[in-house]
Amino acid sequence: MGNEKFLRFLGLAARAGKLVYGAQGVDQAIKKRRAKLVIVDGSASENTKKEIGDACTYYRVRVIVLDESGVLGRSLHKPNNKVIGIVCPQFAQSAWDKYNAISGGETIEQD
């Protein structure tokens, strides 16, 4: 797995309490401008991807859509979780950099 380092970093962010889980929680964090980076699992529904993507576009939040299915939930020990948001700017930037170093999915930068 090429993105092992990235997924371990997400585990560190989770232990530090810097993540928001679930589509509703992430949507609220985006609208309150708390979310700095959103990560969507490859197994999320097209409707969820569109809703989260539209909110991120409107509020200018970076998005990573993973290629692999179920990897996000397994790495965070929350198997049904398809969407997370990182609320710490430093963690978000580090995750963005680590993901772009291995690039295994789609990234949408909102500048």
N, C-alpha and C positions, 0 to 999 in steps of 0.2 A: 504494500500500500504506500503510495507516494506521499500522501498527505498525513502521515502518522504524526509528524512534528506539529502540524497545524492542529490536529485533533487533540493532542496532548495539551497544547496551549489553551484550547477551549476549556479543557478540564481544569486547568489552573485558574482561568477566569471564573469558572463556576464555583470553585472552592473559595475564591476571593469575594464572592457575592456580587459580581459585576455583570450578571446576565439576567435577562428577562425572558421568560419561557412562554410559548404558546402564541397562536395568532392574535388572540384578543389582547393579551398583555403586551405583545410587541407593537400592535397597532396603537394602543394607548401611549406607549413610550415614544413612538414616532411622533404622534400628534402633540405630545407634551414637550417635544424636542429633547428628550432624554436619550433616545437611542442614537448611537454614533455609527453603528454598523449592524446590518441585519444579515443573518445567514439562514438560508432556506434549504431544507433537505430535498434531494432529488425525488423522493417519494411523496412530496406534498402535492395536493390536488392542483390542477390548473387554475381553479378559482382562487385558491389561497395564494398561489404565486402571483396572480394578476392583482388581487386586492393589496397584497403587501408591496408588490412592485409599484403600483400606482401611488400608494401612500408615500413610499420612499422617493419617488420621482417628485411628487408635489412638495414634500418637506426637505428635499435634497439630502437624502441619507444614502450612503453607499450600501450596495446589496451584493451578496455572494450567493449564487444558486449552485449547489453542489451537484455533480453528475451522479454520484452514487446514491442508491436508495437505502434508507435506514441507518446510514453511518452516523448521522448527527445524534440521533436518539441513543444509539448503542454507546457512543463515545462519552456521553454525559450521564449514562445509566438512567435515562428516561426514554424507554423504547417507543412510546407513542408521540414523542415530541417532534414536530416537523419544522418549527421556526424558533429562532432565538434572536435576541437583540443584545448587543454589548453596550452598556451605558457609560463606561469609562473611556474617555478619549485616548488615553495611552494604551489601554488594552486593545481598543478598536484599531488603532494604527498598527500595532504590532501584529495583530491577527491579519490585517489587510496585507502587510508586507510578507508575512510568512506564507499566506495563501498565494500571492502573486509570484513568489519564488518557485512554487511547485506547479501552479496553475492547472487545476483539474476540473474546471467548471466555468461558469459564466460570472463575470464581475461587471457591475454597473456602477460607475463612479459618477456622482452628482456634483459637478462643480459649476 
